[in-house]
Amino acid sequence: MKFLMAVSAIDIAEKPLATRFWWSLFRALSDMGHELTVVPFLGKSIESQWWQPLENPSRRLSSLIYSQGKNLSRSSRVRAFYAAHYEKAISVPRLIISRNWRTSIERFLKERGRVDVIVFFSVPMNLLSDIPSQLNEKWDIPSVYYEGDMPEILPSFGGIHFSYYVDANLSQFRGFLSNSSGVRETLTAMGAENVETLHWAVDPRDYTPTEDRKDTDVFFSGGSSRFRHEWMRRMIAEPARQLPMKRFAVSGRPEQKFENVRKLGFLEFADWKRQICKSSICLNISRTPHAATGGTSTTRVFELASLGACVVSNPHKGMDDWFQPRKEIIVLGEDDHPEEVYDWLLGSPGLMHELGSRARDRVLAQHTYEHRATELMNYLHEVL
């Protein structure tokens, strides 16, 4: 199959954390024999042995909107203004970006030939106007959308920075995929058709365990504390005070101040993986919208499992769809005391090793991007 992939970003240096996972999925599709061309919304195009690049049609404006939107979204007043006046706020950027994208894609189709489908990966759809509909009418090329930030990106949660679902036309896509089975009814009510789930996964070649001496008892890594405050208190702050002889560490940019917790800041990818392998217990603290919306996958638990970590997670509806609790992962109950769970595990190194080993085996058996590429192709064969 011949694809045009429109992605949030394809340059690893850009901020969207999903970029590395787009690489893994596209590599898997290419290895299956499919032909891919990739165009980013943010940053520069990247040439690869697995796809052909198409230049970003609106690189400067897209980057400006992303960076300024990220900064402005910290103000509740600005977010409220956007919600009330989004049509005026996005009218000019939408006009310019949609025009540039439509011109670029049509030039590509004329020069390189027709594709079988265009797949949009977490690209701000309300800035693309009706491009999918127009391309389908003129070129008879269907479009499919994939959203990896459900449900947090929805307007009801305020979006990540700003929600690009405001004033977006979901009905113009032949199909709609997301990382959450729990939002199917919501998306259908918003006009999406053929709504299905394509969960996150991992490329185990990029996430291979290493034999390192353990220098941390309990480790957590997260970009922010958003929608995590309560479980970060219960799983990090309180246990660190109650287990003063244990070595706790966090990376990322948490908002809370912790006692008896080593702060590592943001770690480079290689250092971050090494820290996981040097930690006896690694925490998965899902954000509340993800944890409470059934069947919502997140990237972190697959990354930790692929690295052979002993994972302890906060309650997360649907976690048993991917990993078997108490055999491959420890999922806390609402009434559990995390410090007691940590103390029990740290006293059983053999059990921690077995949990990590089984979790990685599960990833290799069911949760690689070869598996997801096959699932995506099965879905496309049904809806196209």
C-alpha positions as CSV (number, residue, x, y, z in Angstrom):
1,M,0.0,0.0,0.0
2,K,1.2,3.5,-0.8
3,F,0.9,6.0,2.1
4,L,1.2,9.7,2.7
5,M,1.7,10.1,6.5
6,A,1.1,13.6,8.0
7,V,2.6,13.6,11.4
8,S,2.9,16.1,14.3
9,A,6.7,15.9,13.9
10,I,9.3,13.4,12.6
11,D,12.4,15.2,13.8
12,I,13.4,13.6,17.2
13,A,14.6,17.0,18.3
14,E,11.1,18.4,18.2
15,K,9.0,18.4,21.4
16,P,6.1,16.0,20.7
17,L,7.0,12.9,22.6
18,A,5.2,10.6,20.1
19,T,7.8,11.3,17.4
20,R,10.0,8.3,18.4
21,F,6.9,6.1,18.2
22,W,6.0,7.3,14.7
23,W,9.5,6.2,13.6
24,S,8.8,2.7,15.0
25,L,5.5,2.3,13.3
26,F,6.7,3.6,10.0
27,R,9.7,1.4,10.1
28,A,7.5,-1.6,10.8
29,L,5.2,-0.7,7.9
30,S,8.2,-0.2,5.5
31,D,9.6,-3.6,6.6
32,M,6.2,-5.1,5.6
33,G,6.8,-3.8,2.1
34,H,4.6,-0.6,2.1
35,E,5.7,2.6,0.5
36,L,5.6,5.7,2.8
37,T,6.1,9.5,2.4
38,V,6.1,11.5,5.6
39,V,5.3,15.2,6.0
40,P,5.5,16.9,9.4
41,F,3.5,19.7,10.9
42,L,6.3,20.7,13.2
43,G,10.0,21.0,12.4
44,K,11.9,19.8,9.4
45,S,11.4,16.7,7.3
46,I,13.7,13.8,7.8
47,E,15.0,11.5,5.2
48,S,15.1,7.8,6.1
49,Q,15.6,4.4,4.6
50,W,12.0,3.6,5.6
51,W,10.2,6.6,4.0
52,Q,10.5,9.5,1.6
53,P,10.4,13.0,3.0
54,L,8.0,15.8,2.0
55,E,8.9,19.3,3.2
56,N,6.8,20.9,5.9
57,P,4.5,23.3,4.0
58,S,4.1,25.7,6.9
59,R,7.2,25.1,9.1
60,R,7.6,28.7,10.5
61,L,4.0,29.4,11.2
62,S,3.4,25.9,12.7
63,S,6.3,26.3,15.1
64,L,5.2,29.8,16.1
65,I,1.7,28.6,16.9
66,Y,3.0,25.6,18.8
67,S,5.5,27.5,20.9
68,Q,3.3,30.5,21.6
69,G,0.3,28.3,22.3
70,K,2.3,26.3,24.8
71,N,3.3,29.4,26.6
72,L,0.0,31.2,26.5
73,S,-2.0,28.1,27.5
74,R,-0.5,28.4,31.0
75,S,-2.9,31.3,31.6
76,S,-6.5,30.2,32.5
77,R,-7.7,33.5,31.1
78,V,-6.2,32.9,27.7
79,R,-7.6,29.4,27.6
80,A,-11.0,30.8,28.4
81,F,-10.7,33.4,25.7
82,Y,-9.7,30.7,23.2
83,A,-12.7,28.6,24.1
84,A,-15.1,31.6,23.6
85,H,-13.5,33.1,20.5
86,Y,-11.7,30.2,18.8
87,E,-13.2,31.0,15.4
88,K,-11.5,34.4,15.3
89,A,-8.3,33.2,17.0
90,I,-7.6,30.5,14.4
91,S,-9.1,32.0,11.3
92,V,-5.9,33.5,9.8
93,P,-3.6,30.7,10.8
94,R,-6.1,28.1,9.5
95,L,-6.4,30.0,6.2
96,I,-2.6,30.1,5.6
97,I,-1.8,26.6,6.9
98,S,-4.6,24.8,5.1
99,R,-3.8,26.6,1.8
100,N,-0.1,25.7,2.1
101,W,-0.8,22.1,3.0
102,R,-3.4,21.6,0.2
103,T,-1.0,23.1,-2.4
104,S,1.9,21.0,-1.2
105,I,0.0,17.7,-1.1
106,E,-1.6,18.3,-4.6
107,R,1.9,19.1,-6.0
108,F,3.2,15.9,-4.5
109,L,0.4,13.9,-6.0
110,K,1.0,15.4,-9.4
111,E,4.8,14.7,-9.3
112,R,4.9,11.4,-7.5
113,G,1.6,9.8,-8.3
114,R,-1.5,8.9,-6.4
115,V,-1.4,7.3,-2.9
116,D,-3.9,4.8,-1.5
117,V,-4.6,6.7,1.8
118,I,-3.5,9.7,3.8
119,V,-3.1,9.1,7.5
120,F,-3.0,12.1,9.8
121,F,-1.2,11.5,13.1
122,S,-2.1,14.0,15.9
123,V,-2.0,16.9,13.4
124,P,-4.1,19.9,14.5
125,M,-7.2,19.1,12.4
126,N,-8.9,22.4,13.0
127,L,-6.0,24.2,11.3
128,L,-6.2,22.0,8.2
129,S,-9.8,23.0,7.5
130,D,-11.5,20.6,5.0
131,I,-8.3,19.3,3.3
132,P,-9.3,15.6,3.7
133,S,-12.7,16.2,2.1
134,Q,-11.2,18.2,-0.8
135,L,-8.5,15.6,-1.5
136,N,-11.1,12.9,-1.5
137,E,-13.4,14.8,-3.9
138,K,-10.7,15.8,-6.3
139,W,-8.3,12.8,-6.2
140,D,-10.5,10.1,-4.7
141,I,-8.0,9.5,-1.9
142,P,-9.5,8.7,1.5
143,S,-8.0,10.0,4.8
144,V,-7.8,8.3,8.2
145,Y,-7.0,10.1,11.5
146,Y,-5.0,8.7,14.4
147,E,-5.1,10.4,17.8
148,G,-2.6,9.3,20.4
149,D,-3.5,11.7,23.2
150,M,-7.0,10.6,24.1
151,P,-8.9,11.5,26.2
152,E,-6.8,14.5,27.5
153,I,-6.8,16.3,24.1
154,L,-10.6,16.6,24.0
155,P,-12.1,20.0,24.7
156,S,-13.7,18.6,27.9
157,F,-10.2,18.3,29.4
158,G,-8.9,21.5,27.9
159,G,-6.6,19.8,25.4
160,I,-2.8,19.5,26.0
161,H,-2.2,23.2,25.4
162,F,-5.2,24.1,23.3
163,S,-7.7,21.6,22.0
164,Y,-7.5,21.2,18.2
165,Y,-10.8,19.5,18.2
166,V,-12.6,22.8,18.7
167,D,-14.4,23.5,15.4
168,A,-12.9,20.4,13.7
169,N,-14.8,18.3,11.2
170,L,-14.2,14.7,12.2
171,S,-16.8,13.4,9.6
172,Q,-14.4,14.1,6.7
173,F,-12.2,11.1,7.7
174,R,-13.0,7.6,6.4
175,G,-11.9,6.2,9.7
176,F,-10.7,7.4,13.1
177,L,-8.2,5.6,15.4
178,S,-7.1,6.5,18.8
179,N,-5.2,5.1,21.9
180,S,-8.5,4.7,23.9
181,S,-11.4,2.4,23.5
182,G,-13.2,4.4,26.2
183,V,-13.8,7.5,23.9
184,R,-15.5,5.6,21.1
185,E,-19.0,7.0,21.9
186,T,-17.7,10.5,22.4
187,L,-15.9,10.5,19.0
188,T,-18.9,9.0,17.3
189,A,-21.1,11.8,18.7
190,M,-18.6,14.3,17.4
191,G,-19.1,13.0,13.9
192,A,-16.2,10.4,13.6
193,E,-16.8,7.3,11.5
194,N,-15.4,3.8,11.8
195,V,-14.0,4.5,15.3
196,E,-11.5,1.9,16.5
197,T,-8.5,1.6,18.8
198,L,-4.8,1.3,17.9
199,H,-2.9,1.2,21.2
200,W,0.6,2.4,21.9
201,A,3.4,-0.1,21.7
202,V,7.2,-0.1,21.7
203,D,10.1,-1.1,19.5
204,P,12.1,-3.6,21.7
205,R,15.2,-2.9,19.7
206,D,15.2,0.6,21.1
207,Y,14.2,-0.6,24.6
208,T,16.6,-3.4,25.5
209,P,17.4,-4.1,29.2
210,T,21.0,-3.7,30.3
211,E,22.7,-5.2,33.3
212,D,23.4,-2.3,35.7
213,R,24.1,-2.2,39.4
214,K,20.9,-1.0,41.1
215,D,21.5,2.4,42.7
216,T,17.8,3.5,43.1
217,D,15.0,1.7,44.9
218,V,12.0,3.5,43.5
219,F,12.1,5.7,40.3
220,F,9.5,7.7,38.6
221,S,9.8,9.7,35.3
222,G,7.1,12.1,34.0
223,G,7.1,15.2,32.0
224,S,4.8,17.0,34.4
225,S,2.4,16.6,37.4
226,R,-0.7,17.5,35.4
227,F,-3.6,15.2,36.5
228,R,-1.2,13.2,38.6
229,H,-0.9,15.2,41.9
230,E,-2.8,12.8,44.1
231,W,-1.1,9.6,43.1
232,M,2.3,11.3,43.0
233,R,1.6,12.2,46.7
234,R,0.6,8.7,47.5
235,M,3.2,6.8,45.5
236,I,6.2,9.1,46.0
237,A,5.9,11.8,48.6
238,E,4.4,9.7,51.4
239,P,6.5,6.5,50.9
240,A,9.7,8.6,50.7
241,R,8.9,10.0,54.1
242,Q,7.9,6.6,55.6
243,L,10.9,4.7,54.1
244,P,13.7,7.2,54.7
245,M,16.4,4.5,54.2
246,K,15.2,3.7,50.7
247,R,16.5,5.6,47.7
248,F,13.8,7.4,45.7
249,A,14.4,9.4,42.5
250,V,12.3,11.3,40.0
251,S,13.1,12.8,36.6
252,G,11.1,15.3,34.5
253,R,9.6,18.4,35.9
254,P,7.2,17.6,38.8
255,E,5.5,20.5,40.4
256,Q,5.6,19.1,44.0
257,K,8.5,19.3,46.3
258,F,9.6,16.0,47.7
259,E,11.6,15.0,50.8
260,N,14.2,12.2,50.6
261,V,13.8,12.1,46.8
262,R,16.7,12.7,44.4
263,K,15.7,15.0,41.5
264,L,17.4,14.1,38.2
265,G,15.8,16.7,35.9
266,F,15.1,15.8,32.3
267,L,17.4,12.9,31.2
268,E,18.6,12.3,27.7
269,F,17.0,9.2,26.2
270,A,20.1,6.9,26.7
271,D,20.5,8.2,30.3
272,W,16.8,7.7,31.0
273,K,16.9,4.1,29.9
274,R,20.0,3.5,32.0
275,Q,18.3,5.0,35.0
276,I,15.3,2.6,34.6
277,C,17.7,-0.4,34.4
278,K,19.5,0.9,37.6
279,S,16.2,1.1,39.5
280,S,14.7,-1.8,41.4
281,I,11.1,-0.5,41.1
282,C,9.8,1.8,38.4
283,L,6.5,3.6,38.8
284,N,3.8,4.1,36.2
285,I,1.6,7.0,37.3
286,S,-1.1,7.5,34.7
287,R,-2.8,10.8,34.5
288,T,-6.4,10.7,35.8
289,P,-8.1,11.1,32.4
290,H,-6.1,8.2,31.1
291,A,-6.5,6.0,34.2
292,A,-10.2,6.6,34.6
293,T,-11.2,6.2,30.9
294,G,-11.3,2.5,30.3
295,G,-9.0,1.0,27.7
296,T,-6.7,4.0,27.4
297,S,-3.1,3.0,26.7
298,T,-0.1,5.2,27.4
299,T,3.5,4.9,26.2
300,R,5.3,4.7,29.6
301,V,4.1,1.3,30.7
302,F,5.2,-0.4,27.5
303,E,8.6,1.3,27.6
304,L,9.2,0.2,31.2
305,A,8.0,-3.3,30.5
306,S,10.3,-3.6,27.4
307,L,13.2,-2.6,29.6
308,G,12.4,-5.4,32.0
309,A,11.5,-3.1,34.8
310,C,9.5,-4.2,37.9
311,V,6.6,-1.9,37.4
312,V,4.2,-0.6,40.0
313,S,1.2,1.3,38.6
314,N,-1.6,3.4,40.1
315,P,-5.1,2.1,39.4
316,H,-5.7,2.2,35.6
317,K,-8.9,0.8,34.0
318,G,-8.0,-1.7,31.4
319,M,-4.4,-2.3,32.4
320,D,-5.2,-6.0,32.5
321,D,-5.8,-5.8,28.7
322,W,-2.1,-5.5,28.2
323,F,-0.4,-7.0,31.3
324,Q,-1.4,-9.6,33.8
325,P,-1.6,-8.0,37.3
326,R,0.7,-9.5,40.0
327,K,2.4,-11.7,37.4
328,E,3.8,-9.1,35.0
329,I,2.9,-5.8,36.7
330,I,1.8,-4.6,40.1
331,V,-1.4,-2.5,40.0
332,L,-2.2,-0.8,43.2
333,G,-5.7,-0.8,44.6
334,E,-7.4,2.3,46.0
335,D,-6.9,1.1,49.5
336,D,-3.3,-0.2,49.1
337,H,-0.4,1.4,50.9
338,P,2.3,1.9,48.3
339,E,5.1,2.0,50.9
340,E,4.1,-1.5,52.1
341,V,4.1,-2.8,48.5
342,Y,7.6,-1.3,47.9
343,D,9.0,-2.8,51.1
344,W,7.6,-6.2,50.1
345,L,9.0,-6.1,46.6
346,L,12.4,-4.7,47.7
347,G,12.7,-7.7,50.1
348,S,12.0,-10.1,47.2
349,P,14.6,-9.4,44.4
350,G,13.8,-12.6,42.7
351,L,10.2,-11.7,42.4
352,M,11.1,-8.2,41.0
353,H,13.3,-9.9,38.4
354,E,10.5,-12.3,37.4
355,L,7.9,-9.5,37.1
356,G,10.2,-7.5,34.8
357,S,11.1,-10.6,32.7
358,R,7.5,-11.6,32.2
359,A,6.5,-8.1,31.3
360,R,9.1,-7.9,28.6
361,D,8.0,-11.3,27.3
362,R,4.5,-9.9,27.0
363,V,5.7,-6.9,25.1
364,L,7.6,-9.2,22.6
365,A,4.6,-11.4,22.2
366,Q,1.9,-8.7,21.8
367,H,3.0,-5.1,22.0
368,T,5.6,-4.3,19.4
369,Y,5.1,-2.0,16.5
370,E,5.1,-5.0,14.2
371,H,1.9,-6.0,16.0
372,R,0.5,-2.5,15.7
373,A,1.4,-2.2,12.0
374,T,-0.5,-5.5,11.3
375,E,-3.5,-4.2,13.3
376,L,-3.4,-0.9,11.3
377,M,-3.3,-2.7,8.0
378,N,-6.2,-5.0,9.0
379,Y,-8.2,-1.9,9.9
380,L,-7.5,-0.1,6.7
381,H,-8.4,-3.1,4.6
382,E,-11.9,-3.0,6.3
383,V,-12.6,0.7,6.0
384,L,-11.1,1.7,2.6
